[in-house]
């Protein structure tokens, strides 16, 4: 059995861990507001790519991008961050989308843990054949 499976699954687990961290950050800032749309928190999402270099594969992180979805403008003249027209701008984080991302990343991470456990068990059984 090829031991590179551990490298591949490990890179996938690192990618899903980054995805979970980004989702947690997005959810933590979902209710943030600002006085102008340029300074409000925008949801961030990591970008991944499959790596195929000869016999070596895995997942590479290409960067983190901000969502292009516009900030929500709310009329709140009593808010301390309100602009001259009485508006504040809310984060563009979609909590339903983020919760879906969290569940997907968590399940993917768990699948890779199970893959590693299965590969380890198979390797141990292969070693025991010679006993």
BAZA-255775 format. One line per field, with one value per atom (N, C-alpha, C): residue number from 1; residue in one letter; atom name; x, y, z. Coordinates in nm, 2 decimals, padded with zeros to 4 digits. Layout:
<tiros>
k	[NUM | ...]
r	[A | ...]
a	[CA | ...]
u	[X | ...]
v	[Y | ...]
w	[Z | ...]
</tiros>
This chain:
<tiros>
k	[1 | 1 | 1 | 2 | 2 | 2 | 3 | 3 | 3 | 4 | 4 | 4 | 5 | 5 | 5 | 6 | 6 | 6 | 7 | 7 | 7 | 8 | 8 | 8 | 9 | 9 | 9 | 10 | 10 | 10 | 11 | 11 | 11 | 12 | 12 | 12 | 13 | 13 | 13 | 14 | 14 | 14 | 15 | 15 | 15 | 16 | 16 | 16 | 17 | 17 | 17 | 18 | 18 | 18 | 19 | 19 | 19 | 20 | 20 | 20 | 21 | 21 | 21 | 22 | 22 | 22 | 23 | 23 | 23 | 24 | 24 | 24 | 25 | 25 | 25 | 26 | 26 | 26 | 27 | 27 | 27 | 28 | 28 | 28 | 29 | 29 | 29 | 30 | 30 | 30 | 31 | 31 | 31 | 32 | 32 | 32 | 33 | 33 | 33 | 34 | 34 | 34 | 35 | 35 | 35 | 36 | 36 | 36 | 37 | 37 | 37 | 38 | 38 | 38 | 39 | 39 | 39 | 40 | 40 | 40 | 41 | 41 | 41 | 42 | 42 | 42 | 43 | 43 | 43 | 44 | 44 | 44 | 45 | 45 | 45 | 46 | 46 | 46 | 47 | 47 | 47 | 48 | 48 | 48 | 49 | 49 | 49 | 50 | 50 | 50 | 51 | 51 | 51 | 52 | 52 | 52 | 53 | 53 | 53 | 54 | 54 | 54 | 55 | 55 | 55 | 56 | 56 | 56 | 57 | 57 | 57 | 58 | 58 | 58 | 59 | 59 | 59 | 60 | 60 | 60 | 61 | 61 | 61 | 62 | 62 | 62 | 63 | 63 | 63 | 64 | 64 | 64 | 65 | 65 | 65 | 66 | 66 | 66 | 67 | 67 | 67 | 68 | 68 | 68 | 69 | 69 | 69 | 70 | 70 | 70 | 71 | 71 | 71 | 72 | 72 | 72 | 73 | 73 | 73 | 74 | 74 | 74 | 75 | 75 | 75 | 76 | 76 | 76 | 77 | 77 | 77 | 78 | 78 | 78 | 79 | 79 | 79 | 80 | 80 | 80 | 81 | 81 | 81 | 82 | 82 | 82 | 83 | 83 | 83 | 84 | 84 | 84 | 85 | 85 | 85 | 86 | 86 | 86 | 87 | 87 | 87 | 88 | 88 | 88 | 89 | 89 | 89 | 90 | 90 | 90 | 91 | 91 | 91 | 92 | 92 | 92 | 93 | 93 | 93 | 94 | 94 | 94 | 95 | 95 | 95 | 96 | 96 | 96 | 97 | 97 | 97 | 98 | 98 | 98 | 99 | 99 | 99 | 100 | 100 | 100 | 101 | 101 | 101 | 102 | 102 | 102 | 103 | 103 | 103 | 104 | 104 | 104 | 105 | 105 | 105 | 106 | 106 | 106 | 107 | 107 | 107 | 108 | 108 | 108 | 109 | 109 | 109 | 110 | 110 | 110 | 111 | 111 | 111 | 112 | 112 | 112 | 113 | 113 | 113 | 114 | 114 | 114 | 115 | 115 | 115 | 116 | 116 | 116 | 117 | 117 | 117 | 118 | 118 | 118 | 119 | 119 | 119 | 120 | 120 | 120 | 121 | 121 | 121 | 122 | 122 | 122 | 123 | 123 | 123 | 124 | 124 | 124 | 125 | 125 | 125 | 126 | 126 | 126 | 127 | 127 | 127 | 128 | 128 | 128 | 129 | 129 | 129 | 130 | 130 | 130 | 131 | 131 | 131]
r	[X | X | X | X | X | X | X | X | X | X | X | X | X | X | X | X | X | X | X | X | X | X | X | X | X | X | X | X | X | X | X | X | X | X | X | X | X | X | X | X | X | X | X | X | X | X | X | X | X | X | X | X | X | X | X | X | X | X | X | X | X | X | X | X | X | X | X | X | X | X | X | X | X | X | X | X | X | X | X | X | X | X | X | X | X | X | X | X | X | X | X | X | X | X | X | X | X | X | X | X | X | X | X | X | X | X | X | X | X | X | X | X | X | X | X | X | X | X | X | X | X | X | X | X | X | X | X | X | X | X | X | X | X | X | X | X | X | X | X | X | X | X | X | X | X | X | X | X | X | X | X | X | X | X | X | X | X | X | X | X | X | X | X | X | X | X | X | X | X | X | X | X | X | X | X | X | X | X | X | X | X | X | X | X | X | X | X | X | X | X | X | X | X | X | X | X | X | X | X | X | X | X | X | X | X | X | X | X | X | X | X | X | X | X | X | X | X | X | X | X | X | X | X | X | X | X | X | X | X | X | X | X | X | X | X | X | X | X | X | X | X | X | X | X | X | X | X | X | X | X | X | X | X | X | X | X | X | X | X | X | X | X | X | X | X | X | X | X | X | X | X | X | X | X | X | X | X | X | X | X | X | X | X | X | X | X | X | X | X | X | X | X | X | X | X | X | X | X | X | X | X | X | X | X | X | X | X | X | X | X | X | X | X | X | X | X | X | X | X | X | X | X | X | X | X | X | X | X | X | X | X | X | X | X | X | X | X | X | X | X | X | X | X | X | X | X | X | X | X | X | X | X | X | X | X | X | X | X | X | X | X | X | X | X | X | X | X | X | X | X | X | X | X | X | X | X | X | X | X | X | X | X | X | X | X | X | X | X | X | X | X | X | X]
a	[N | CA | C | N | CA | C | N | CA | C | N | CA | C | N | CA | C | N | CA | C | N | CA | C | N | CA | C | N | CA | C | N | CA | C | N | CA | C | N | CA | C | N | CA | C | N | CA | C | N | CA | C | N | CA | C | N | CA | C | N | CA | C | N | CA | C | N | CA | C | N | CA | C | N | CA | C | N | CA | C | N | CA | C | N | CA | C | N | CA | C | N | CA | C | N | CA | C | N | CA | C | N | CA | C | N | CA | C | N | CA | C | N | CA | C | N | CA | C | N | CA | C | N | CA | C | N | CA | C | N | CA | C | N | CA | C | N | CA | C | N | CA | C | N | CA | C | N | CA | C | N | CA | C | N | CA | C | N | CA | C | N | CA | C | N | CA | C | N | CA | C | N | CA | C | N | CA | C | N | CA | C | N | CA | C | N | CA | C | N | CA | C | N | CA | C | N | CA | C | N | CA | C | N | CA | C | N | CA | C | N | CA | C | N | CA | C | N | CA | C | N | CA | C | N | CA | C | N | CA | C | N | CA | C | N | CA | C | N | CA | C | N | CA | C | N | CA | C | N | CA | C | N | CA | C | N | CA | C | N | CA | C | N | CA | C | N | CA | C | N | CA | C | N | CA | C | N | CA | C | N | CA | C | N | CA | C | N | CA | C | N | CA | C | N | CA | C | N | CA | C | N | CA | C | N | CA | C | N | CA | C | N | CA | C | N | CA | C | N | CA | C | N | CA | C | N | CA | C | N | CA | C | N | CA | C | N | CA | C | N | CA | C | N | CA | C | N | CA | C | N | CA | C | N | CA | C | N | CA | C | N | CA | C | N | CA | C | N | CA | C | N | CA | C | N | CA | C | N | CA | C | N | CA | C | N | CA | C | N | CA | C | N | CA | C | N | CA | C | N | CA | C | N | CA | C | N | CA | C | N | CA | C | N | CA | C | N | CA | C | N | CA | C | N | CA | C | N | CA | C | N | CA | C | N | CA | C | N | CA | C | N | CA | C | N | CA | C | N | CA | C | N | CA | C | N | CA | C]
u	[00.08 | 00.00 | 00.09 | 00.05 | 00.13 | 00.11 | 00.22 | 00.20 | 00.17 | 00.17 | 00.13 | -00.02 | -00.09 | -00.23 | -00.24 | -00.15 | -00.15 | -00.12 | -00.03 | -00.01 | -00.13 | -00.19 | -00.31 | -00.43 | -00.46 | -00.56 | -00.53 | -00.40 | -00.36 | -00.38 | -00.35 | -00.37 | -00.52 | -00.60 | -00.74 | -00.80 | -00.74 | -00.78 | -00.74 | -00.62 | -00.58 | -00.67 | -00.71 | -00.80 | -00.93 | -00.99 | -01.12 | -01.11 | -00.99 | -00.97 | -00.97 | -00.91 | -00.91 | -01.05 | -01.12 | -01.26 | -01.35 | -01.33 | -01.40 | -01.36 | -01.24 | -01.19 | -01.25 | -01.26 | -01.32 | -01.47 | -01.53 | -01.68 | -01.70 | -01.62 | -01.64 | -01.62 | -01.52 | -01.49 | -01.61 | -01.67 | -01.78 | -01.90 | -01.93 | -02.04 | -02.02 | -01.90 | -01.87 | -01.90 | -01.88 | -01.90 | -02.03 | -02.12 | -02.25 | -02.33 | -02.32 | -02.41 | -02.33 | -02.21 | -02.14 | -02.19 | -02.18 | -02.22 | -02.11 | -02.12 | -02.03 | -02.10 | -02.04 | -02.10 | -02.09 | -02.01 | -02.00 | -01.98 | -02.03 | -02.02 | -01.88 | -01.78 | -01.65 | -01.58 | -01.62 | -01.55 | -01.62 | -01.74 | -01.81 | -01.75 | -01.76 | -01.71 | -01.77 | -01.69 | -01.74 | -01.70 | -01.80 | -01.77 | -01.65 | -01.57 | -01.45 | -01.46 | -01.40 | -01.41 | -01.27 | -01.22 | -01.09 | -01.12 | -01.01 | -01.02 | -00.91 | -00.96 | -00.87 | -00.85 | -00.75 | -00.72 | -00.66 | -00.70 | -00.64 | -00.49 | -00.41 | -00.27 | -00.24 | -00.19 | -00.15 | -00.01 | 00.09 | 00.22 | 00.29 | 00.28 | 00.33 | 00.25 | 00.31 | 00.24 | 00.19 | 00.23 | 00.19 | 00.06 | -00.03 | -00.16 | -00.19 | -00.30 | -00.34 | -00.43 | -00.44 | -00.52 | -00.43 | -00.44 | -00.36 | -00.45 | -00.42 | -00.50 | -00.44 | -00.53 | -00.49 | -00.51 | -00.58 | -00.60 | -00.74 | -00.77 | -00.90 | -00.96 | -01.08 | -01.15 | -01.27 | -01.29 | -01.41 | -01.53 | -01.64 | -01.77 | -01.80 | -01.85 | -01.88 | -02.03 | -02.10 | -02.24 | -02.24 | -02.32 | -02.32 | -02.37 | -02.32 | -02.36 | -02.51 | -02.57 | -02.71 | -02.72 | -02.79 | -02.81 | -02.94 | -02.92 | -03.03 | -03.04 | -03.17 | -03.19 | -03.20 | -03.10 | -03.09 | -03.03 | -03.10 | -03.05 | -03.00 | -03.04 | -02.99 | -02.87 | -02.82 | -02.70 | -02.58 | -02.49 | -02.37 | -02.28 | -02.29 | -02.21 | -02.28 | -02.41 | -02.49 | -02.42 | -02.43 | -02.38 | -02.47 | -02.44 | -02.51 | -02.66 | -02.69 | -02.83 | -02.90 | -02.83 | -02.89 | -02.89 | -02.80 | -02.78 | -02.66 | -02.67 | -02.56 | -02.56 | -02.44 | -02.43 | -02.39 | -02.47 | -02.45 | -02.37 | -02.30 | -02.22 | -02.30 | -02.23 | -02.30 | -02.30 | -02.27 | -02.26 | -02.40 | -02.42 | -02.54 | -02.53 | -02.59 | -02.57 | -02.62 | -02.72 | -02.76 | -02.66 | -02.60 | -02.49 | -02.37 | -02.34 | -02.22 | -02.25 | -02.36 | -02.39 | -02.38 | -02.43 | -02.41 | -02.27 | -02.19 | -02.04 | -01.98 | -02.02 | -01.97 | -02.00 | -02.12 | -02.16 | -02.08 | -02.07 | -02.00 | -01.85 | -01.79 | -01.64 | -01.62 | -01.71 | -01.70 | -01.71 | -01.80 | -01.82 | -01.70 | -01.65 | -01.54 | -01.42 | -01.40 | -01.28 | -01.30 | -01.42 | -01.44 | -01.42 | -01.46 | -01.43 | -01.29 | -01.21 | -01.06 | -01.00 | -01.05 | -01.01 | -01.04 | -01.16 | -01.19 | -01.10 | -01.07 | -00.98 | -00.85 | -00.79 | -00.66 | -00.67 | -00.77 | -00.79 | -00.80 | -00.87 | -00.88 | -00.75 | -00.68 | -00.55 | -00.45 | -00.45 | -00.36 | -00.39 | -00.52 | -00.56 | -00.52 | -00.54 | -00.49 | -00.34 | -00.27 | -00.12 | -00.08 | -00.15 | -00.11 | -00.15 | -00.26 | -00.30 | -00.20 | -00.15 | -00.06 | 00.07 | 00.12 | 00.24 | 00.22 | 00.10 | 00.08 | 00.08 | 00.06 | 00.06 | 00.19 | 00.30 | 00.43 | 00.46 | 00.37 | 00.40 | 00.38]
v	[-00.12 | 00.00 | 00.12 | 00.22 | 00.34 | 00.43 | 00.48 | 00.56 | 00.71 | 00.74 | 00.88 | 00.91 | 00.80 | 00.83 | 00.91 | 00.90 | 00.98 | 01.13 | 01.15 | 01.29 | 01.35 | 01.27 | 01.32 | 01.35 | 01.26 | 01.28 | 01.39 | 01.40 | 01.51 | 01.65 | 01.66 | 01.79 | 01.82 | 01.72 | 01.74 | 01.78 | 01.72 | 01.76 | 01.91 | 01.95 | 02.09 | 02.18 | 02.14 | 02.23 | 02.24 | 02.13 | 02.14 | 02.22 | 02.21 | 02.28 | 02.43 | 02.47 | 02.61 | 02.66 | 02.57 | 02.60 | 02.62 | 02.53 | 02.55 | 02.68 | 02.71 | 02.84 | 02.96 | 02.96 | 03.07 | 03.08 | 02.97 | 02.96 | 03.02 | 02.98 | 03.03 | 03.18 | 03.23 | 03.37 | 03.44 | 03.39 | 03.45 | 03.45 | 03.34 | 03.34 | 03.43 | 03.45 | 03.54 | 03.68 | 03.71 | 03.85 | 03.87 | 03.78 | 03.79 | 03.91 | 03.95 | 04.06 | 04.19 | 04.20 | 04.32 | 04.43 | 04.55 | 04.67 | 04.77 | 04.86 | 04.97 | 05.09 | 05.20 | 05.32 | 05.34 | 05.26 | 05.27 | 05.13 | 05.11 | 04.97 | 04.92 | 05.01 | 04.97 | 04.90 | 04.94 | 04.89 | 04.78 | 04.74 | 04.64 | 04.50 | 04.41 | 04.28 | 04.20 | 04.14 | 04.06 | 03.92 | 03.83 | 03.69 | 03.65 | 03.56 | 03.51 | 03.36 | 03.32 | 03.18 | 03.13 | 03.02 | 02.97 | 02.91 | 02.92 | 02.86 | 02.75 | 02.63 | 02.51 | 02.46 | 02.39 | 02.32 | 02.19 | 02.09 | 01.96 | 01.97 | 01.90 | 01.90 | 01.76 | 01.75 | 01.63 | 01.65 | 01.60 | 01.62 | 01.48 | 01.42 | 01.29 | 01.19 | 01.13 | 01.03 | 01.10 | 01.22 | 01.29 | 01.37 | 01.36 | 01.44 | 01.50 | 01.58 | 01.64 | 01.76 | 01.84 | 01.96 | 02.08 | 02.18 | 02.31 | 02.42 | 02.51 | 02.63 | 02.74 | 02.80 | 02.90 | 03.04 | 03.05 | 03.18 | 03.19 | 03.31 | 03.33 | 03.46 | 03.44 | 03.55 | 03.61 | 03.73 | 03.79 | 03.78 | 03.77 | 03.76 | 03.89 | 03.89 | 04.01 | 04.05 | 03.97 | 04.01 | 04.14 | 04.24 | 04.37 | 04.36 | 04.46 | 04.47 | 04.52 | 04.48 | 04.52 | 04.66 | 04.75 | 04.88 | 04.89 | 04.93 | 04.94 | 05.08 | 05.12 | 05.26 | 05.25 | 05.31 | 05.30 | 05.44 | 05.55 | 05.68 | 05.69 | 05.61 | 05.62 | 05.53 | 05.46 | 05.37 | 05.46 | 05.44 | 05.53 | 05.52 | 05.42 | 05.41 | 05.46 | 05.51 | 05.55 | 05.66 | 05.66 | 05.77 | 05.89 | 05.99 | 06.12 | 06.10 | 06.00 | 05.97 | 05.88 | 05.84 | 05.75 | 05.60 | 05.56 | 05.42 | 05.35 | 05.23 | 05.14 | 05.03 | 04.97 | 04.86 | 04.73 | 04.63 | 04.50 | 04.41 | 04.32 | 04.22 | 04.14 | 04.09 | 04.01 | 03.86 | 03.82 | 03.68 | 03.62 | 03.51 | 03.44 | 03.32 | 03.33 | 03.23 | 03.09 | 03.08 | 02.95 | 02.88 | 02.96 | 02.92 | 02.87 | 02.95 | 02.92 | 02.80 | 02.78 | 02.65 | 02.53 | 02.55 | 02.44 | 02.41 | 02.52 | 02.50 | 02.43 | 02.46 | 02.40 | 02.25 | 02.22 | 02.08 | 02.00 | 02.06 | 01.99 | 01.97 | 02.08 | 02.07 | 01.97 | 01.97 | 01.88 | 01.73 | 01.70 | 01.57 | 01.53 | 01.62 | 01.59 | 01.56 | 01.64 | 01.61 | 01.47 | 01.44 | 01.31 | 01.20 | 01.22 | 01.11 | 01.09 | 01.19 | 01.17 | 01.11 | 01.14 | 01.07 | 00.92 | 00.88 | 00.74 | 00.68 | 00.75 | 00.70 | 00.67 | 00.76 | 00.73 | 00.61 | 00.60 | 00.48 | 00.35 | 00.35 | 00.23 | 00.20 | 00.29 | 00.27 | 00.22 | 00.27 | 00.22 | 00.08 | 00.05 | -00.09 | -00.19 | -00.15 | -00.24 | -00.26 | -00.15 | -00.17 | -00.26 | -00.25 | -00.33 | -00.48 | -00.50 | -00.64 | -00.69 | -00.61 | -00.66 | -00.70 | -00.62 | -00.65 | -00.78 | -00.81 | -00.93 | -01.06 | -01.04 | -01.16 | -01.24 | -01.17 | -01.23 | -01.30 | -01.29 | -01.35 | -01.50]
w	[00.00 | 00.00 | 00.00 | -00.07 | -00.09 | 00.03 | 00.10 | 00.22 | 00.18 | 00.05 | 00.01 | 00.04 | 00.07 | 00.10 | 00.23 | 00.32 | 00.44 | 00.41 | 00.31 | 00.27 | 00.20 | 00.12 | 00.05 | 00.14 | 00.23 | 00.33 | 00.42 | 00.46 | 00.55 | 00.48 | 00.35 | 00.29 | 00.28 | 00.26 | 00.25 | 00.39 | 00.50 | 00.63 | 00.66 | 00.62 | 00.64 | 00.57 | 00.45 | 00.37 | 00.44 | 00.49 | 00.56 | 00.69 | 00.75 | 00.88 | 00.85 | 00.74 | 00.70 | 00.66 | 00.59 | 00.56 | 00.68 | 00.78 | 00.91 | 00.98 | 00.98 | 01.05 | 00.98 | 00.85 | 00.77 | 00.80 | 00.81 | 00.84 | 00.98 | 01.07 | 01.21 | 01.22 | 01.14 | 01.14 | 01.08 | 00.97 | 00.90 | 01.00 | 01.07 | 01.16 | 01.28 | 01.32 | 01.43 | 01.40 | 01.27 | 01.22 | 01.15 | 01.15 | 01.08 | 01.12 | 01.24 | 01.29 | 01.29 | 01.24 | 01.25 | 01.15 | 01.19 | 01.10 | 01.10 | 01.00 | 00.98 | 00.93 | 00.93 | 00.88 | 00.73 | 00.66 | 00.52 | 00.46 | 00.34 | 00.28 | 00.26 | 00.24 | 00.22 | 00.34 | 00.46 | 00.58 | 00.65 | 00.61 | 00.67 | 00.65 | 00.74 | 00.72 | 00.60 | 00.52 | 00.41 | 00.43 | 00.40 | 00.42 | 00.33 | 00.39 | 00.32 | 00.30 | 00.19 | 00.15 | 00.09 | 00.14 | 00.08 | -00.05 | -00.14 | -00.27 | -00.27 | -00.31 | -00.32 | -00.46 | -00.48 | -00.61 | -00.59 | -00.67 | -00.67 | -00.72 | -00.65 | -00.69 | -00.74 | -00.87 | -00.93 | -00.99 | -00.92 | -00.97 | -00.98 | -01.09 | -01.11 | -01.03 | -00.93 | -00.84 | -00.72 | -00.69 | -00.57 | -00.60 | -00.51 | -00.52 | -00.39 | -00.39 | -00.26 | -00.29 | -00.19 | -00.20 | -00.16 | -00.25 | -00.22 | -00.20 | -00.11 | -00.09 | -00.18 | -00.26 | -00.36 | -00.30 | -00.19 | -00.13 | -00.07 | -00.02 | 00.04 | -00.03 | -00.07 | -00.14 | -00.06 | -00.08 | -00.01 | -00.11 | -00.05 | -00.12 | -00.19 | -00.31 | -00.39 | -00.36 | -00.28 | -00.25 | -00.18 | -00.21 | -00.15 | 00.00 | 00.07 | 00.21 | 00.22 | 00.32 | 00.34 | 00.40 | 00.34 | 00.40 | 00.49 | 00.61 | 00.70 | 00.75 | 00.77 | 00.82 | 00.97 | 01.04 | 01.19 | 01.23 | 01.23 | 01.26 | 01.40 | 01.49 | 01.63 | 01.66 | 01.56 | 01.58 | 01.58 | 01.67 | 01.68 | 01.55 | 01.47 | 01.35 | 01.22 | 01.24 | 01.12 | 01.05 | 00.92 | 00.83 | 00.84 | 00.76 | 00.76 | 00.72 | 00.64 | 00.60 | 00.70 | 00.81 | 00.91 | 00.87 | 00.79 | 00.75 | 00.81 | 00.84 | 00.87 | 00.77 | 00.75 | 00.65 | 00.72 | 00.70 | 00.77 | 00.68 | 00.75 | 00.69 | 00.58 | 00.48 | 00.38 | 00.40 | 00.53 | 00.56 | 00.56 | 00.49 | 00.48 | 00.58 | 00.70 | 00.80 | 00.76 | 00.68 | 00.63 | 00.54 | 00.45 | 00.37 | 00.45 | 00.55 | 00.64 | 00.72 | 00.77 | 00.85 | 00.75 | 00.63 | 00.53 | 00.50 | 00.49 | 00.47 | 00.59 | 00.71 | 00.83 | 00.83 | 00.80 | 00.81 | 00.70 | 00.58 | 00.47 | 00.50 | 00.55 | 00.59 | 00.70 | 00.80 | 00.91 | 00.86 | 00.78 | 00.72 | 00.64 | 00.56 | 00.47 | 00.56 | 00.66 | 00.76 | 00.82 | 00.87 | 00.93 | 00.83 | 00.71 | 00.60 | 00.58 | 00.59 | 00.57 | 00.70 | 00.81 | 00.94 | 00.92 | 00.88 | 00.86 | 00.75 | 00.65 | 00.54 | 00.60 | 00.68 | 00.74 | 00.84 | 00.91 | 01.01 | 00.93 | 00.82 | 00.74 | 00.67 | 00.62 | 00.56 | 00.66 | 00.78 | 00.89 | 00.92 | 00.94 | 00.97 | 00.86 | 00.74 | 00.63 | 00.63 | 00.65 | 00.66 | 00.77 | 00.89 | 01.00 | 00.97 | 00.91 | 00.87 | 00.77 | 00.68 | 00.58 | 00.65 | 00.75 | 00.82 | 00.90 | 00.95 | 01.03 | 00.94 | 00.81 | 00.72 | 00.73 | 00.75 | 00.76 | 00.89 | 00.99 | 01.12 | 01.12]
</tiros>
